Amino acid sequence: MGKNLYYEALVALQDGLYRTKSVVSPWVVQFSFKLYSLMLTSEIIAILAMIWFRPRAWCTFCPMGTLTQGICKFRNRKG
């Protein structure tokens, strides 16, 4: 029973992806999936850093924080 339910869910997912591909360009689907994967991975790393170290530990190596810090240093440089 469990395998059959899993198979039906997989077929439904594949059917949904095929319908999505016909409506949306394939590169949009691939880009969206990669962006979602990146966000999910970042969230998992952030939660683990929060649990193991401290709540704001993720902020020290977050890609957005690093980019923001670089922009601030560039804007506030003397010269």
N, C-alpha and C positions, 0 to 999 in steps of 0.2 A: 504494500500500500504506500509506504513512504517513497520508494523509488519511483512509482508511477506519478505521485504528486509532484515530485521533483522534476520529472521529465515534462509533465504538463506545464509547470511554471517556466521551465527553460524554453519550451516551444513558444509559449505566450510571449516571453521576453524577446526571442528572436523575431517573432512575427511583428512585435511592436517596433523593433529596430529597423526591420525592412520597410515598414510603413513610414518611419521617420526619415529614412534615407530617400524615399521617393518625394517627400515634401521639402526636406532641407538638403542642401548640398553636402556631400560626404566629408569635405574638409571642415565644414562647420561642426558636424557631429564629432569628428576626431578632435578638433580643437577644444570643444566643450568637454569632452571626456578627459582630455589631458589636464585642462584647467581644474576640473572637479577633482581629479586624482591628486594634483598638486595641493589643492586646498585641504583635502582630507588628510593627506600625509602631514602637512604642516600642523593641522589640528591635533593629530595623534601625538606628534612630537611635543607640541605645546602642553598637552595634558600630562604627558609623562614627565616633562621638565618641571611642571607645576607640582606634581606629586612628590618627585624625588628631591627637589631642591627648595624652591620657594615659589609663591604664586606669580611673581613677575620675572622669573628666570628666563622665560621665553623671549622677553623683550630685548635681552642682551644680544641675541643672535638671530632675531627675526629678520627676514629679508626686507620688509618695509621699514623697520627701524634702522637697519643698516643704510638703506637708501636715503632715508630722511636725515640721518646723521651726516652722511656724505654731502647732501645738498646744503645743510646748515653750515658745515665747515667751509664749503665752497663760497657761500654767500657772505660769510663773516670773516673771510681771510683778509689779511692786511696786504695792501699792495697797490 
